[in-house]
Every structure is written in C-alpha cells, then in structure tokens.
Amino acid sequence: MTCPQCAGSLGPSRPGWYRCAACPYEISADAWRMHQGLMAALDADKTTFFERVKRRTAYLRSLEAAWKHR
C-alpha cells in the first residue's frame, strides 16, 4: 500500500501499525486490513461492490433521526 499523503511506501512500525517511510502518516493494522479487503472486493466486481455500499449507506441512514437527513 502506498501512502495517501505522499505516495511513499508503508511499512511496519510499532506493533499493530504501519507507517510511511517518507512522511509521518500512520495507519493501524486493522484499518490497513479493512482497506485491503475493500480494494480486493472493488477489484473483483465493481458493480457488486457499489451495490453493497449503497445498501450499507441506506441501512446506516435508516438508523439516523429523520431531521439529520438532507
């Protein structure tokens, strides 16, 4: 994975974290694994991926109070 701030390489840092070699960007190992899973799902089938995103967004919005919807 490349750094979203400077495109440098991310490598293991302190336990449970990855850090960019070129700037102070860090990401937790859990967030990194989630990102990898999302990218794999997107690469496998974009249509299905965005349908899942749409359903998840609708579900989360249904949990909000109605006055928060715009």
C-alpha positions as CSV (number, residue, x, y, z in Angstrom):
1,M,0.0,0.0,0.0
2,T,1.2,3.5,-0.8
3,C,0.9,6.5,1.4
4,P,-2.2,8.6,0.6
5,Q,-0.3,11.8,1.5
6,C,3.0,11.4,-0.4
7,A,2.8,8.1,-2.3
8,G,5.7,6.7,-0.2
9,S,5.8,3.1,0.9
10,L,4.1,1.9,4.1
11,G,6.0,-0.5,6.3
12,P,5.5,-2.0,9.7
13,S,6.0,0.5,12.6
14,R,5.2,-0.1,16.2
15,P,3.1,-3.2,17.0
16,G,-0.2,-3.0,15.2
17,W,0.7,0.0,13.0
18,Y,2.1,0.8,9.5
19,R,4.0,4.0,8.8
20,C,5.1,5.8,5.7
21,A,8.9,5.9,5.2
22,A,8.7,9.4,3.8
23,C,6.2,11.3,6.0
24,P,4.5,11.0,9.4
25,Y,1.4,9.2,8.0
26,E,0.4,6.1,10.0
27,I,-2.5,3.6,9.8
28,S,-3.5,0.8,12.2
29,A,-3.1,-2.8,11.1
30,D,-6.9,-3.3,11.4
31,A,-7.6,-0.3,9.2
32,W,-4.9,-1.5,6.7
33,R,-6.6,-5.0,6.5
34,M,-10.0,-3.4,6.1
35,H,-8.6,-1.2,3.2
36,Q,-7.1,-4.3,1.6
37,G,-10.4,-6.2,1.8
38,L,-12.3,-3.3,0.3
39,M,-9.9,-2.9,-2.5
40,A,-10.0,-6.6,-3.3
41,A,-13.8,-6.5,-3.3
42,L,-13.8,-3.5,-5.6
43,D,-11.3,-5.1,-8.0
44,A,-13.2,-8.3,-8.1
45,D,-16.6,-6.8,-9.1
46,K,-17.2,-3.1,-9.1
47,T,-21.0,-3.3,-9.7
48,T,-21.5,-5.6,-6.7
49,F,-19.2,-3.5,-4.5
50,F,-21.1,-0.3,-5.2
51,E,-24.4,-2.1,-4.7
52,R,-23.2,-3.2,-1.2
53,V,-22.0,0.3,-0.5
54,K,-25.5,1.7,-1.5
55,R,-27.3,-0.9,0.7
56,R,-25.0,-0.2,3.7
57,T,-25.4,3.6,3.3
58,A,-29.2,3.2,3.2
59,Y,-29.1,1.0,6.3
60,L,-27.0,3.4,8.3
61,R,-29.2,6.4,7.2
62,S,-32.2,4.5,8.4
63,L,-30.7,4.5,11.9
64,E,-30.3,8.3,12.0
65,A,-33.0,10.6,13.2
66,A,-35.1,11.9,10.2
67,W,-34.1,15.5,10.8
68,K,-30.4,14.6,10.1
69,H,-31.2,13.6,6.5
70,R,-30.6,16.2,3.8
